[in-house]
Amino acid sequence: MTSTLSELTRTFARIGFLSFGGPAAQIALMHRVILDEKKWVSEPDYLRALSFCMLLPGPEAMQLATWIGWRMHGVKGGLIAGGLFVLPGAAVVLSLSLIYAILGDVPMIAALFTGIQAAVIAIVIEALIRVSKRALKSREAYLIAAAAFVALFFLKLPFPLIILAAAVWGFIRTSGGPRDPSTPPPPQALAQSLRAAAVWLTVWLLPLAALVTLAPGRLAEIGIFFSKLALLTFGGAYALLAWMAQEVVEEKGWLTLTQMMDGLGLAETTPGPLILVNQFVGFMAADQVGGPAFGVAGALVALWMTFIPSFLFIFAGSPFIDRLTHMPRLSGALAAITAAVVGVIANLSLWFALHVLFAAVPETVIGPLHLAWPDPASVRPVSAMIALLAAALLLWRHWPLLPVLAISAAVSAVMSVL
């Protein structure tokens, strides 16, 4: 089915305001809206694009949104879809950053989003069910998904290594064959890709060059740091947060560890990619030397340097995604990556559930194994109750997402007051 640009805008504005819970829940939300409700994209195309986005540095859910917009209405559609996926959450994080800097805490807002955070567990379970049914078509696919989960959750292997291993396995296991002659000729796709790369490299790096040249100081430091980070964020924000926290807390001294954890909490419980924590870090780093107004400038610099590269990667790389369907070995590699993505979502889902439902999740290391055992005494009964309620409403009663989130937030707020 086709859509008008205004319909695309309304749809992604809705997704942007509802995209809670990190990449697993966000990918599931887009699947629910774009495939199940709108039927704008086919299942195979969606999964291939998701696999492609998982290979890229940066927030894969935002990149997937950008690809959907590009697929529907070209660059203009990609900008609308990707921008609206990020901007609602960015506005909320910026507002909360200002409140945090001025007041130090936001208890009622935190209570509201605690309920939403608990409800996200049910959303993630729904994501696993939906994606697994469509991506796991063979015993080999199940084994790849299980291996990816074990490697990430129990062995803490690097995410790029998991994806590379799945791609190599799928490539080797698939026999070659002729390419479909209807595939666009490589020079045409290459020219389109090079034009997009030149434009978006300029859009990304010209402001950074201006900052370094005309305004050296904290804003330029923020720009350089997050530009580097944008090229290293493989596997989503979770794969990078530990390293980033060490850099900004211990090496640069931009934030305290408490502030870093508070920022992560804000980003986890607001709509949009978890990597919006970068915006909070940029705000606090600039606020440290120039106050709240300067903090806003720091947040905007961090936002630009974090997300503009995703437009670059998608607009330059998207012309090649469809061609992969006509290259058997590459298609086999992407099929294996798609199966591994199920394991990745399962890993994120379990990690998220443990840290939402328990205040303490100590980790025991036995040789290569990392075993996370939640402390039963630290269970959060309100979060557990809300998670069960949301699961019943979403998975059993099949309620729409917005009422479930609203009820979850309201229950959490009432319990906080009581």
Summary of the structure (lengths in Angstrom):
residues: 418
radius of gyration: 21.2
end to end distance: 49.0
largest distance: 67.3
contacts: 1496
relative contact order: 0.17
helix: 79%
strand: 2%
